Amino acid sequence: MVDDIDQYGWSSHPVFAGQATSSWLETQTVLRVFGAKQRTARQRYLMFMYTDDDGEDLSRYREGPDEEDEVVEEQTTGPCKPASPRPKLNSQILESIIHHHLQRSGLTEALLTGPGRTRHVAKVRTDIALEALEQGVAKIADLSRRLNRSESAISQAVSARKKI
C-alpha cells in the first residue's frame, strides 16, 4: 500500500475531495454523511481523512451549520454548532491540494515556489489558490507564504480567474 492516500492511483479520494471528477462515481451518499451542503461536506470529509483516529465516531464530523452552497441532499435534522477546523489539518489538506496539482501538471515543488513566471506555472499556482480558498483550508496570506508569492499577486490571479 501507500503512506499517503494521494499517492494511490486507484483511489476515489480526489473525486470525493473535489479535486477530480468522475462520470461513474456517485459521491452523494458518502458526502451526505458529512453534511447537507457540498462544500461543507467535502471539507468535513477531508478532515475525517486526514485526522488520526479510528474513524468510529463520525458524529464529530457532522457538527456545525452548513455554509450556503450547493445542496448534496436535504437533511431533516440540522447540525448544531460549527466544527472548528484544526490548523494542522488545514495545512495537510493544503499540501494534498498542492501535491495533486503538481502531480497533474508535471511541475516540481521547486518550479512552483521558484521565481518562474511562465503561464503554465502561474496557472497551476492559481488553480491551487482557488481550490484552497474554495475549500476554506487557507487564506491569501497562507497561500502567499506557501507559494512564495506576494499576497497581492495571489489575490490578483484569483480575481482575474474568477472573472473568466
N, C-alpha and C positions, 0 to 999 in steps of 0.2 A: 504494500500500500504506500501511501504518501504521507508526509508530515503535515502538509498544508492542503486543504480541500481545493484551493485554487490551482494546484498542480495536477489534479486528477482530470484527465482529458474527457472521461465519460460521465462526469458529474453533471447533474441538472442544476447545481448550485448557482451558476451565473444567470440562469433564467429566473429562478426564484428571487435572486438578489437584484434583478432588473438590469443586469449588465449584458444580457443577450436575450434573443427571442427564439421561440420555437413554435412551429405551426402545429405540432402534435402534442406538446406537453401542456396539460391542464394544471394551472397553478392555483386556481381559486380555492380549492379545498384546503390546501396546506396554508395559504396565506390567511384564510378566514380564521384559523386557529390563533393568529397573532393580532387580528384587528379587522374592523369592517372597511377601513379605508386603505387603499393600495399603498400609498407612501408610508403610512404608519405601520402597516402590516410588514412591509419589506424591511423597514428599519428594525422592528422587533425581531423579525426572522434573523437578520444579521447579528443582532445582539445575542440571540439564542445560539447561533452557530459559532460565535467567537467567544463565548463565555465558558470557562472551565467549570462545569458542574455535571452531574449525572443526567441532566435533562428530564428528570422525572416530574419536576414541578413547573409545568408550563404556565401556571396562573400568573407568575410574576412577569411574564412577557405579554400578558393580556391587559395589564393595568394601564390606565390613562385614557383621556379623551382622544379620539381620533382627530387628526387635522382635517381641514377642508381640502379634500382631493377626491380622486376617482374612487367610487364605491366598489369594493370587491364583491360584497353582497350584504344586504341589510341584516343587522343583528337585532334581536328582540330585547336583549338586555345590554345596557350600555356599560362601558368600563367606568371605574370610579375616580381614579386620580392619575396624573401623569407619571409615567415611569421616567426616572432620571437616568439618561444615558451616562455611562462612565467614560471619562476622558481616555483611558487606556483602550477601551473598546472602540471608541470612535477612531482612534489612531490605527487600530488594527483594521477597521473597515476601510479607512482611507488607504492604507497600504495595500489592501486587497484590490481596491479600485485601481490604484496605480499599477499594480502587478498585472492585472487583467489588460489594461490599455497598453502597457509595454509589450506584453506577450502578443497581443493582437496586431500591434503596429510594427513590431520588429525593432523597436528602439531599445537602447540600453538606458540604464539609470543615469550614466554619465552624460549622455546626449540630452536626456530630459531635463536635467538640472544644470547643464552646462550653459555657456553663453550663446549657443546656436540660436539663430532666429529664422530658420527655414520654415516654410509654410507647413510642412509635414509635422515638424516638432511643435510648432505653435498650435496646430490643430489638436494634437494629442494632449497638450497641456490644457487647452480649453475644454476638451471632452472630459478630462479628469476633473477639472474645476466644476463644470456643470453638474456632473454626476454626484460629486461630493456635496455640493451645495443643495442639490435637489433631495438627496437622502438625509440632509441635515447632520452630516458627520464632520463637517469642517466649515470654518468661516473663511472669508477672504484672507485674513491675517494668517491663519493656519496654512492655507494653500500657498501664500506668498513665501512663507518660511520653507515649506517642504519642497516647492518647485524652484526655489532660488530666483524668484521674480519679485518685482515691487507689487505692492497692493494695487496700485494704480493700473499696472499692466494686466494683472489678473482681472480686475474689475472691468476694464475696457474690453478685454477679449470676451468676457462673458456677456456683457451688454451688447456687443456687436453681434455675437452669435444668436442671442435671443431675438434680435431684430430681423434675422433672416427668415 
